């Protein structure tokens, strides 16, 4: 039975999870970076722990630090919210090694479906209708322009990892490809630790 839950996220999604967990009579533990010290999720949880600097790569994506906090707070389970580590199989594996429940899909499901390139390939093999587009990793801006021209505008440049709308850019013309590619890649790296598009 889950008695104590850590929410490995921030902001509105963390607040929603905390409120639901409290209705279920669970103790809630939040985490926060430097920039979130006064955030609502920090104040409404039963306990809060500092993760590190504001950059997600050093805080909300820091698996070892989150596991350390889980042990310190003696949590039974972790809810990832969305984005950040919600689709990271390494996170699920590390929690399992430490006998902490991951509230979400299995490691195997995340490996299959968390990577948008792999999941689209699986869907096509199963003859599921998919949105037309390029299946594979986009190598660079030149490659992105070639693919976009072949598909036809508008196109969406999308991160392979993660979700929640992070790492996505709508591109209406060839002139917009470079900026969209760079911004989507940067956002994906900061949000999921994976810049592949």
N, C-alpha and C positions, 0 to 999 in steps of 0.2 A: 504494500500500500504506500502511496506517495503522501508524505507528510510535509516535506519541504521542497520547494521548487525554485531553481535559479532561472531568471529570464536573461538569456544571452543576447539582449538587444536594448534598444533605447526608445524614447519618445512615445508616441501614441500607441504603437503596437505593444510595447512593454506595459503601458498603463492598462490596456485592455486585458492582457494576460494576467496581470496582478489582480485586477478587480474580479476576474472570473475565478482565479485560484482562491482568493479570499472567500468568495461565496461557497466554495467547495471545502472550506475550513483548512486550507493549506497555508503553511508559513511561506512567505515570499522573500526572495533575495534578489536584489537588483545589482547591476554593475554599471559603472560610469567612467567616462574619460574626463580629462581636464575640462573640456568645454561643456560637459553635462552635469557638473557638480550641483547646480541648482535646478535641474530638470524635475518635472513632476514625478516621473517614475521612481526617482531616487527618494523622494519624500513620502510616497504612498506605500512603498514596500516595507516589510518588517525589518529588513537589514539591507545595507548597501555597502559595496566594496569598490574602491578605486582600482581602475584597470591600468591607467597610464595616460600618455599624451593624447591629444585630440585626434590625431591621424588614426584612422580605423586599422591600418596595418599594424599599429603598435598598441591597439586597445581591443576593439571589438572583433578583430581577427586573430588575436593572440591566444591560440588554443591552450598552450601550456599555462598561461596566467589564469585563464578561466577555469581550468581543471584545478589549479592550486586554490582558487577561491572556493570552488565546489567542495573541496576537501575541508578547508577551513570552516566553511559554513555548514558542513555535514548535510549537504543536500541529497535527496533521493533521486531527483530528476532535473533535467534541463529542458526548457522550452526555448527554441532558437528564434521565434518570431519569423520574419521573412528577411531575405537578403542576408548579409554577413555570412554566418556559418550554417544557415538553414539547409544548404545543399552541399555541404562539405563532408565527403565520406571519411576523411581523416579525423574530423571532429567526432563523428559517430563512433569510429573505431577507438579513439582515445577515451571517450566516456565509457564505452563498454569495458575496456581494459581496467578501468577504475570502478567498475560495478555501479555506474550511474546511468539511469534510464534516459534515453533520448526520446523526447516527445516529438515524433515525426516518423518519416519513412525509414526503412532499413538501409544499412550501408549499401547493400546490393541494389536496391531500388534507386538510391541516389546516384550510384555509379552509372546505372543505365539511363536514368531520366534527368539527372541534374545537369549533365552536359548536353546542351541543346543540339550539338552536332551528332552525338551518339543517339539521342532520343529521336531525332528526325529520321536517322537511318533505320532504327528499330521500327518506327511507325511505318515507314515505306515498305520494309520487308513484310510487315504484317498487313499490308495493303490498306492502311488507314489513310484517308485523305489528308494531305498536308498542304500548307500554303506553298505555292511555287517559289522557288528560289535556289540559291546556291547551298549545297551541302558540303561542308568542309571548312577548314580554317582559312581566313583571308590573310595572306602573307604580308601585305603592305598596302600603301595608298594606291599605287599603280594597279595592283591586283584588284583592289576594291573598285576602282574606276572601270576596269575591264568587265568585271562581273555586273556592275550596275548598268552599264551600257547594253550588255547582252540581255539582261532581264527587262530593262526599260524603267524609266522613272515614273512615279516615285518608288523608292525602295526604302527598306529599314535596315540600318546597320545595327547588329545586335550582338551583345556579349554572349559567348558560349556558356559561361557559368552564371550562376545566380538567378535572380528573378526580381520581382517587385518593380519592374520598369527601369531598373538601373542598367546603365550601359547600352541604352537604345537611342538611336537618333533617326528621325525621318529625313530623307534626302530627296529633294525635288529636282535637282539638276547636277550635272557633272561638277560645276563650280563649288557645290556644297560638300562634295565627298571628302576632301582632305580634312576640313575642320570637324565634320561629323565623325570621321574615323578616329582622329586624335582625341576628341572629347569622349567618345564612347569607350575607347581603349583605356584612357586615364580613369574614367569613372568606374569601369569594371575592375581595374587593378586596385583602386582605393576601396571599393565596396566588397569585393570577393577575393582579392589577392590573385586574380587570374585575368590577364588583359587580352586573352584570345577573343577574336571576333569571328 
